Amino acid sequence: MYKYCADQERRLQSRKMALLLQFIVLLVGSACLATGRVMVINDAMDKALEAYAKRAIETGTNVVSLADFTLMGVSGEGVTAGDLSTTTRVGDALLVEVSPGEHIFAASTTIKVLWERVDNYTIAGYSFPAKFTMENSLYTMRARISRPKGSPCSTHWELYRADDFGKVTMMAPRPEFDGKDITDIWRKVVKPYINNLYSSEAYLEFLNKNVDLCIE
């Protein structure tokens, strides 16, 4: 009887991990479809997804951050952040190096996967057997921060929103800030935005140290 229960538990955990991986991949795919970006799932990303799913199941949190995966496998030029050692994470903030000297910053709220309510759900035309709810609405702020050697810092800001049905849309590219100093953008746009979402002093200190700079 004990062996039967243990086998059942293992099967349940395997099913949960498979569902979570499927959920993450489809969520990333929906972001790519909505923004017209190219997604490449490479070996490093596969391992990261698997490790994240395993950790979520083991800890029982089942919390997924959209920023984790939209940044690991997506970029405008098809460049991916394969080297996960260049990813810095504090809370739901990510600073990811996608190519030498090119970084993306993102901050978002989280999505909670509710395993006790499993039925068909659709994101951007894809159906999968998991249902989720948003903590308020999901907003993702992304910046491509690029400084080729010998060149001034160039930036491009985008603000994304996911509605309660999981549809990810690009709300506002910020071309008026392209090529401007990152400090200016941080002061006028990002810091007020972040202040509305987060109150942690340590979190804001991390952002101050890392995001109001263009990183070589």
Buried (B, 14 or more C-beta within 10 A) or exposed (E): EEEEEEEEEEEEEEEBBEBBBBBBBBBBBBBBBBBEBBBBBEEBBEEBBBEBBBEBBEEEEBBBBBBBBBBBBBBBEEEBBBEBEBBBBBBBBBBBBBBEBBBBBBBBBBBEBEBEEBEEBEBBEBEBEBBBEBEEEBBBBBBBBBBEEEEEBBBBBBBBBBEEEBBBEBEEEBEEBEEBBBEEBBEEBBBEBBEEBBEEEEBBEBBEEBBBBBBE
